[in-house]
Amino acid sequence: MWRSLCLVQFVFLIGAFTFLGLTPTPEETVPMFNDKLMHCGGYFLAGLSISFAFPYWKFFQRAAFLIIYSVGIEIGQHFMPPRTFDVFDICANSTGVFLGLLLILVLAKNVRWFDRVLFWQAGSKVKDRLA
């Protein structure tokens, strides 16, 4: 049940990111305050989310998935006026991904009970699978 909830929340998050990333006017849905900070924060959350949804994927696999997804959204924005492709958005997204994944890595390696939460119903002794 836990793993199913983790997968559902990740799919929901990706769906929300896709909608917000490809809608012509996302500011009508979500209030905007600092574009790059919102990108970084959103993908920080995505880094946490993918780690719970797919804990057995290695760090670079989770990072690659989210960064490639981010690039895909930016390419899609090029074809959705008035949205535009922005390399700095990809940089902010990538920074958020790495910060989120690093937090998971640090918690799993240094907080005794965290890996049991991360790998709930999947057994333990999996810390070395994260790196």
BELFENFEN-V335910 format. One line per field, one symbol per residue. phi: phi as a letter, one per 40 degrees, with the letter a starting at -180 (. if undefined). burial: + if it has 9 or more other C-alpha atoms within 8 Angstrom, else -. A space follows every 10 residues. Layout:
# BELFENFEN-V335910
phi->???
burial->???
This chain:
# BELFENFEN-V335910
phi->.dcccccccc ccccccccdc cbccbccccb cbbadccccc cccccccccc cccbccccdc ccccdcccdc cccccccdcb dccbcbcccc ccccccdccc cccccccccb bdccccccbd gbgbfbdccc c
burial->--+--++-++ --+----+-+ ++---+---- -----+-+++ ++++++++++ +++++-+++- -++--++--+ +-++++++-+ --+++---++ -+++++++++ +-+++++++- +--+++-+++ ------+--+ -
